[in-house]
Amino acid sequence: MRKLSALACCALLVAVPGLALANPALAQKKNCMACHAVDKRLVGPSFKDIGSKYAKQDGAAADLATRIVKGSSGRWGPVPMPANPQVSAEDAQALSAWILEQGGKP
């Protein structure tokens, strides 16, 4: 089987609707960076700390995606994470996978 070229991979990603890629740009676009940073605590914990805490838990990606959209409280201290209903389920899943990668889970 042949390997896909970088150009073919990019074309595939553009051609497949619903395939989201998460990276710091998506986190910035969705306003995550207002309270979080990749490697240091701001208002909320760093993405590395979140990823490290949940990396080995089954269902962590789905759980984080739900918390991104619906909000959460009491897991990282007294400041609650507000709900983010403007973040689509697809983007929340992509963001949660990226966050887990920051903590070392591939």
N, C-alpha and C positions, 0 to 999 in steps of 0.2 A: 504494500500500500504506500502511496506517495505521501510525503509530508506537504501540508498546505503552506504556501508562501505567505509572508506577512501581508502582502496585498490581498491575497485571497481571504485570509482571516478577517481583515478589516472589512472587506466587501460582505462577508458573511454576517458580521456583527451589524452592519448597517441594514442588510436585507432582512434580518430576522426581527420582526417587531416584538417588543416586549422583553428583549434581552438587554438588561441594564448592567452597566459596569460601574462599580463603586470605586471611588478614589477620593483623595482630599478635595478635588473640585466639586464632586457631588455633595460632600459634607458641607462645603462652603455654600454651595447653591441652596441647600436646604436649611441653612442657618444653624447647623450643628456647631459650627466653630465659634458661635457667639458665647457658648458656655463650655465647650470642650476643646482640647488641643490633642494632638497625637501623643505627645510624650510628657505633658505636665498638667497638673490640676489647675483648672480655672474655677468657674462656678461649680462645675461638675467634674467628675473624674476624667483622667486622660483616657483616650481610646486604647492605649496600651494596657492600662490597668483594668479596664472593662474586659478587653479581650483575654487578658491573663486569668481573670477571675472566672470567666465562663468557658474558656477554651475546651476544657475536658468534659463539660456537661452535655449529655445527650439532649438534643432539642434546643440547644442554646441559640442557634441562629433564628429559629422561629420565635423563641421567647423574646429575644432582643428586638426583633422586627415589630412584635406586638407592643413592646414598651416604647419604641420610637414613635409609633402612631398614637397610642393611647395614654402615654405618660406613665410615671412610676413614682413611688415615694418610699422612703425608709430604707432603701438598699445601700445608699452611700452617704447617709447623714441626714440632717434635717431639711435640706433644700430639695423640694420635689422637682422632678423633671416634668415639665408641662407636656400635655398632649400636642401632637403635631399632625392634625388631621389633613393638612395640605400635602403631606408626604404619602405618595401612593404605596400600596402594599408591595409592589415590585421594587420601588426605590428603597423602601424600608428593609426588604430582604437583601438587596445588594449592599446597603450600608451595614447591616448586621454581619454579613459575611466578611466585609472589609474590616470591620472592627475586630472580629475574631482573629483575622490574619495579623492584626497589629499585636495581638497577645501571643502569637506563635502558633495558632492553629491554621494549618493550610487549607 
